[in-house]
Amino acid sequence: MYNYYFPGIKGFRYLYALHDIIKRELMQVFRSSGKRTVSSVLNEMIKRVNSDARRLRLIEQDTSIHKTRIGILEKEFLEQKRNYLKVIKGLENRIEKQEDTLIKMENYIKEIVKQLKRSATKADLGGLEELVDLFNPLTSKFVTKKEVNKLILASHNKRKKQDLV
């Protein structure tokens, strides 16, 4: 409103501002009516000052209420912030655990793949099955040594006869 600057004590600035306000108020009172007595002017001034004081008191009360509400909101905000930080830390920990688990699973899968590469394939098993079938005494016809000798002698005798004939 008024920005008076007087070097020295600050109180002078406020006194001069108050003087200007009172002077302005008095001018309004005297302009509004024709002739008035000093007591009526003083009464009018007192009413206006009281009215202004009441309004100022209400504004101060509203300000106080707003400060209290802001303080409560700040406390709630800080509490929610702490809670959110706790939740975020918990989530970060869970994510780290999931990452560790995922890395372990990847390593485990790699190990399984290595073992599967070392294991026999279907073709290898087919060849092995053929060999087993070949040497299976139940399904294969094996010949004893005596039988082989008899076959050789028989075959040899047939050749001799054919050579003679």
Order of alpha helices (4+ residues) and beta strands (2+ residues): alpha-alpha-alpha-alpha
